[in-house]
Amino acid sequence: MENFRKVRTSEEEMPLPFPDLPPDVVEMKVKEGSKIRNLMNFAMAQMEVKGRRQIVFSGCGRAVTKTITCVEIMKRKLGGLHQVTQVRYKTVLEVWENQEPPPDGPAQNLTVHKNVPSICILLSRDPLDPTQAGYQPPEPRHEVGEDVSGSSVKGLKRPLPPPREELLPKKLQVQVSGSPRGSGSTAGQLDH
């Protein structure tokens, strides 16, 4: 394959796996090179400014992680969103061109069909069917940076416990056997 170069990649178009979606639902197609900031600016504007009730994030292959990240950011910023997640496989076609074609003919191309994991996540302000596979209810409404009692803790949902005595640094005794001072004597102390 060292003489081949990828010239084109195309994804199989598949309908969204959610029944009863409105025809004008916004689908955020996340790609490997998409910038999360750009995706989130557009998606937040759709939900907050335009008042959309539902939005779908989808991605495949290496974009799956970025898709999940976008969903988690939106859930944290807006709160109260119902979620349904569907995982499936999508066929991706890659066309590879031979960089060293035979002298008596045209360049040879290879077409590779790959099945890659794909994810579609529906976020909705309106309640969804909780018996549907992949359903997640909205998280309890806590502001980020507050614990349950309402006291502010920088970036933490709950305060950390005080350090335990056995975890604090101690001076360690190091014993060296067979030393000139005698077997098992203390050779020195180390700070840990």
C-alpha positions in Angstrom: 0.0 0.0 0.0 3.0 2.3 0.1 2.4 3.3 -3.5 -1.2 4.2 -2.9 -2.7 7.5 -1.7 -6.2 8.1 -0.3 -8.0 10.4 -2.7 -11.6 10.3 -1.5 -13.7 9.2 1.4 -17.5 9.1 1.4 -20.0 8.0 4.0 -23.1 6.0 3.4 -26.2 8.2 4.0 -28.5 6.7 6.6 -31.8 8.0 8.0 -31.8 9.0 11.6 -32.8 6.1 13.9 -35.4 8.1 15.9 -39.1 7.8 15.0 -41.4 10.7 15.1 -38.8 13.5 14.7 -40.1 16.8 13.3 -39.0 17.3 9.7 -37.0 20.4 10.5 -34.9 18.8 13.4 -31.3 20.1 13.4 -28.7 17.3 12.8 -25.2 18.2 13.9 -22.9 16.0 11.8 -19.7 15.8 13.7 -16.5 15.1 11.7 -13.0 14.1 12.9 -11.7 17.6 12.1 -14.7 19.6 13.5 -14.0 22.2 16.1 -16.1 21.7 19.2 -16.3 25.5 19.8 -17.9 26.0 16.3 -20.3 23.0 16.8 -21.4 24.2 20.2 -21.9 27.8 19.1 -24.3 26.8 16.4 -26.1 24.1 18.4 -26.6 26.4 21.4 -27.9 29.2 19.1 -30.4 26.7 17.7 -31.7 25.6 21.1 -31.6 29.0 22.9 -32.1 31.7 20.3 -34.3 29.8 17.8 -36.1 27.9 20.5 -35.7 24.4 19.0 -37.1 21.6 21.2 -34.8 18.8 19.9 -31.4 18.4 18.3 -29.5 15.4 17.0 -25.7 14.9 17.2 -24.2 12.2 14.9 -20.7 11.0 14.2 -18.8 7.9 13.1 -15.3 6.5 13.4 -12.9 8.8 15.1 -15.6 11.5 15.5 -17.6 9.4 18.0 -15.7 10.7 21.0 -16.1 14.3 19.9 -19.8 13.7 19.3 -20.2 12.5 22.9 -18.2 15.5 24.2 -20.5 17.9 22.4 -23.6 16.2 23.9 -22.2 16.3 27.4 -21.3 20.0 27.1 -24.8 20.8 25.9 -26.4 18.8 28.7 -24.3 20.6 31.3 -25.0 24.1 29.8 -28.7 23.7 29.2 -29.7 21.2 31.8 -33.0 19.3 31.9 -32.5 17.5 28.5 -33.8 14.0 27.8 -31.4 11.8 25.8 -31.7 8.8 23.6 -28.5 7.2 22.2 -28.4 4.8 19.3 -25.2 3.0 18.3 -24.8 1.3 14.9 -22.4 0.7 12.1 -22.0 2.8 9.0 -20.2 1.9 5.7 -17.4 4.3 4.7 -16.0 4.1 1.2 -12.3 5.0 0.7 -10.8 5.4 -2.8 -7.1 4.9 -3.1 -5.1 5.8 -6.2 -1.8 4.1 -7.3 1.0 6.7 -7.3 3.1 4.6 -9.7 0.7 3.5 -12.5 1.8 0.9 -15.0 3.6 2.6 -18.0 1.1 1.2 -20.5 -2.2 2.1 -18.8 -4.2 4.5 -16.6 -3.7 4.8 -12.8 -5.3 2.0 -10.8 -7.7 2.7 -8.0 -8.7 0.6 -5.1 -12.1 1.0 -3.4 -12.2 -0.1 0.3 -15.5 -0.6 2.1 -15.1 -0.1 5.9 -17.8 -0.7 8.6 -17.1 1.9 11.3 -19.0 2.5 14.5 -21.5 5.3 14.4 -23.4 7.1 17.1 -26.6 9.2 17.0 -27.7 11.1 20.1 -31.1 12.8 20.4 -31.4 15.6 23.0 -34.9 16.9 23.8 -36.4 19.5 26.0 -39.7 17.5 25.9 -40.0 14.2 27.7 -39.2 11.1 25.6 -40.3 7.5 26.0 -38.4 6.1 29.0 -38.8 2.5 27.8 -37.0 3.3 24.6 -33.5 1.6 24.3 -30.7 4.1 25.0 -32.9 6.5 27.0 -31.3 8.6 29.7 -33.4 11.0 31.9 -32.2 14.5 32.7 -29.7 14.8 35.4 -30.8 16.4 38.7 -30.5 20.1 38.5 -27.3 21.2 40.3 -25.3 24.1 39.3 -21.7 23.2 38.3 -19.5 24.1 41.2 -22.1 23.6 43.9 -22.6 20.7 46.3 -26.0 19.4 47.3 -26.2 21.9 50.3 -25.6 24.8 47.9 -22.2 25.9 49.2 -19.8 26.9 46.4 -16.8 24.7 45.8 -14.5 25.6 42.9 -15.3 23.2 40.0 -16.3 20.3 42.3 -19.8 18.9 42.9 -18.9 17.9 46.5 -16.1 18.9 48.8 -13.0 16.7 49.2 -12.7 14.9 52.5 -9.8 16.0 54.8 -6.5 14.0 54.2 -6.2 10.8 56.3 -3.3 10.5 58.7 -1.9 7.4 57.0 -1.6 9.2 53.7 0.6 12.1 55.0 4.3 12.0 54.3 6.4 10.2 56.9 10.1 9.6 57.5 11.0 6.1 56.5 13.6 3.9 58.2 15.8 2.1 55.8 17.4 -1.1 57.0 20.4 -2.5 55.2 21.2 -6.1 56.0 24.8 -7.2 56.0 26.2 -3.7 56.7 29.4 -3.2 58.7 27.4 -1.9 61.7 25.6 -5.2 62.1 22.7 -7.0 60.7 19.5 -5.1 60.5 20.8 -1.8 61.7 19.4 1.5 60.6 21.6 2.9 57.8 19.8 6.2 57.5 16.5 8.0 57.1 14.7 9.1 54.0 12.0 11.7 53.7 9.1 10.4 51.6 
